Amino acid sequence: MLTFEFRTMKEAYDELKRVVFEAEERDYQRRELNNKLQTTFEEKEKSINMFLYEIAKLKLQLEEAKIKNERVNLKLKSYCSSSFVLDYVIPKPIGKNKDGEDVYTNGSGIGYNRVPPPVNGDFSRNILGVDKA
């Protein structure tokens, strides 16, 4: 009977030893997998952080470009308004006279050519200072 108990005890011990070995093997594989996953996670985390840094830097550059673009647009608008002043408000010379001075009108006057005729009905010019009357 003692040999029978020893044999069952030995079988139970061998079974327990096999189960413990398999558990240790599974634990070792899990640790290896966990280390690989941890390494992969850290690499991906670094990569994501790098992309986030690049995105933040590009957003900053975009904001700076928007500000610069707005400044350029404001300058362009001021140039357009000053161009309007130069084109339409300030008279431009249309040529030079005999003395080399700038001429600003084409001889038609400065806008007084659209006045009603004289009241006395005399539309002719005085020639050599002589009156027609």
Secondary structure by P-SEA (a helix, b strand, c coil): caaaaaaaaaaaaaaaaaaaaaaaaaaaaaaaaaaaaaaaaaaaaaaaaaaaaaaaaaaaaaaaaaaaaaaaaaaaaaaaaaaaaacccbbbbcccccccccccccccccccccccccccccccccccccccc
